Amino acid sequence: MPGEPSRWTQPRGPRDLGRFVQQARRRRGLSQVALADELGLTRQYVSEVESGVGNLYITRLFEIFDELGIDVRLEERTADADA
């Protein structure tokens, strides 16, 4: 929405990533089931991501970032950018 402050974070691991995903989903008024259905996933998988359950892919990805000194910034797109 125009004039709305940018929402962003620098995740340091699966838990930070999950928290950000959960907040973004809730701001859009979506349930875990609705998001899972849109993406062809299970609600359990969405729940695990939001809970910060570190599957091997996510855990290794953050290890690579750390080893290479890479900072990741997650930022929600504004309504204008979604159009």
Residue pairs with C-beta under 8 A, 6 or more apart in sequence:
1 78
1 79
2 78
2 79
2 80
4 78
4 79
6 75
6 76
6 78
7 23
7 24
7 27
7 75
7 76
8 73
8 74
8 75
8 76
9 16
9 19
9 20
9 73
9 74
10 16
10 71
10 72
10 73
10 74
11 17
11 20
11 62
11 72
11 74
12 62
13 52
13 54
13 59
13 62
14 49
14 52
14 53
14 54
14 55
14 58
14 59
14 62
15 52
15 54
16 52
17 49
17 52
17 58
17 74
18 49
18 50
18 51
18 52
18 53
19 50
19 52
20 74
21 49
21 50
22 50
24 76
25 32
25 35
25 46
25 50
27 76
30 38
32 43
32 46
32 47
32 50
33 43
35 41
35 46
36 42
36 43
36 45
36 46
39 46
48 55
54 62
64 70
65 71
65 72
